[in-house]
Amino acid sequence: MDMNARNQYLKVLQRKYFMAKSRREKSLILDE
């Protein structure tokens, strides 16, 4: 795996993580 492919992979993981994080926060707000 070259650096470019690795950076692309990390970007995708990062986006998934941030989406999951914001979704979790939204559900916490709804629970209150």
DRENPAZA-994288 format. One line per field, with one value per residue: residue number from 1; residue in three letters; x, y, z of N, C-alpha, C, O in turn. Coordinates in Angstrom, 2 decimals, padded with zeros to 5 digits. Layout:
<recs>
resi	c(NUM; ...) $
resn	c(Ala; ...) $
n.xx	c(X; ...) $
n.yy	c(Y; ...) $
n.zz	c(Z; ...) $
ca.xx	c(X; ...) $
ca.yy	c(Y; ...) $
ca.zz	c(Z; ...) $
c.xx	c(X; ...) $
c.yy	c(Y; ...) $
c.zz	c(Z; ...) $
o.xx	c(X; ...) $
o.yy	c(Y; ...) $
o.zz	c(Z; ...) $
</recs>
This chain:
<recs>
resi	c(1; 2; 3; 4; 5; 6; 7; 8; 9; 10; 11; 12; 13; 14; 15; 16; 17; 18; 19; 20; 21; 22; 23; 24; 25; 26; 27; 28; 29; 30; 31; 32) $
resn	c(Met; Asp; Met; Asn; Ala; Arg; Asn; Gln; Tyr; Leu; Lys; Val; Leu; Gln; Arg; Lys; Tyr; Phe; Met; Ala; Lys; Ser; Arg; Arg; Glu; Lys; Ser; Leu; Ile; Leu; Asp; Glu) $
n.xx	c(000.86; 000.73; 001.68; -000.23; -002.59; -002.92; -003.37; -005.79; -007.42; -007.33; -008.65; -011.25; -011.90; -011.78; -013.89; -016.07; -015.85; -016.30; -018.92; -020.30; -019.80; -021.13; -023.70; -024.14; -024.07; -026.33; -028.35; -028.04; -028.90; -031.57; -032.42; -032.54) $
n.yy	c(-001.20; 002.10; 005.49; 007.36; 005.85; 005.03; 007.45; 008.15; 006.10; 006.62; 009.06; 008.30; 006.63; 008.54; 010.24; 008.49; 008.05; 010.62; 011.05; 009.01; 009.82; 012.33; 011.44; 009.90; 011.89; 013.33; 011.46; 011.35; 013.90; 013.70; 011.85; 013.23) $
n.zz	c(000.00; -001.00; -000.03; -000.92; -001.31; 001.30; 002.67; 001.48; 002.43; 005.20; 005.23; 004.54; 006.72; 008.73; 008.03; 008.34; 011.08; 012.16; 011.28; 012.63; 015.22; 015.36; 014.91; 017.18; 019.12; 018.38; 018.96; 021.70; 022.41; 021.66; 023.53; 025.92) $
ca.xx	c(000.00; 001.55; 001.25; -001.44; -003.70; -003.06; -004.01; -007.18; -008.07; -007.48; -009.70; -012.54; -012.11; -012.02; -015.24; -016.99; -015.77; -016.98; -020.36; -020.79; -019.71; -022.20; -024.95; -024.25; -024.41; -027.73; -029.20; -027.98; -029.75; -032.95; -032.73; -032.74) $
ca.yy	c(000.00; 003.31; 006.58; 007.98; 004.95; 005.04; 008.72; 008.06; 005.19; 007.33; 010.08; 007.60; 006.24; 009.76; 010.69; 007.55; 008.28; 011.87; 010.85; 008.18; 010.64; 013.31; 010.69; 009.52; 013.11; 013.64; 010.54; 011.77; 015.09; 013.23; 011.11; 014.12) $
ca.zz	c(000.00; -001.04; 000.85; -001.44; -000.99; 002.76; 003.02; 001.02; 003.38; 006.46; 005.05; 004.59; 008.12; 009.50; 007.71; 008.99; 012.52; 012.49; 011.07; 013.73; 016.42; 015.35; 015.03; 018.59; 019.85; 018.07; 019.71; 023.10; 022.53; 021.59; 024.76; 027.08) $
c.xx	c(000.89; 000.94; -000.06; -002.68; -003.98; -003.77; -005.48; -007.99; -008.32; -008.56; -011.08; -012.88; -012.48; -013.45; -016.27; -017.03; -016.53; -018.49; -020.97; -020.83; -020.87; -023.56; -025.19; -024.66; -025.86; -028.67; -029.18; -028.88; -031.23; -033.36; -033.04; -034.17) $
c.yy	c(001.25; 004.42; 007.21; 007.15; 004.97; 006.31; 008.71; 007.21; 005.88; 008.40; 009.46; 007.19; 007.44; 010.25; 009.80; 007.80; 009.53; 011.76; 010.05; 009.00; 011.64; 012.63; 010.30; 010.74; 013.50; 012.74; 010.88; 012.97; 014.66; 012.50; 012.01; 014.59) $
c.zz	c(000.00; -000.19; 000.38; -001.11; 000.51; 003.23; 002.64; 002.00; 004.71; 006.37; 005.15; 006.02; 008.98; 009.28; 008.38; 010.50; 012.92; 012.30; 012.21; 015.02; 016.47; 015.49; 016.48; 019.42; 019.61; 018.86; 021.19; 023.35; 022.53; 022.87; 025.95; 027.18) $
o.xx	c(001.71; -000.18; -000.91; -003.70; -005.14; -004.65; -006.33; -009.12; -009.40; -009.30; -011.97; -014.00; -013.36; -014.13; -017.24; -018.09; -017.29; -019.25; -022.05; -021.77; -021.52; -024.47; -026.33; -025.49; -026.55; -029.69; -030.19; -029.54; -032.03; -034.54; -033.72; -034.51) $
o.yy	c(001.43; 004.30; 007.55; 007.69; 004.93; 006.26; 009.20; 007.56; 005.74; 008.62; 010.02; 007.38; 007.37; 010.64; 010.30; 007.78; 009.53; 012.32; 010.39; 008.89; 011.78; 013.17; 010.35; 010.63; 013.94; 013.21; 010.71; 013.04; 015.19; 012.53; 011.59; 015.34) $
o.zz	c(000.90; 000.30; 001.21; -000.67; 000.94; 004.08; 003.39; 002.35; 005.29; 007.32; 005.78; 006.48; 009.83; 010.23; 008.95; 011.11; 013.88; 013.09; 012.70; 015.81; 017.51; 016.12; 016.95; 020.32; 020.53; 019.38; 021.88; 024.38; 023.29; 023.25; 026.88; 028.10) $
</recs>
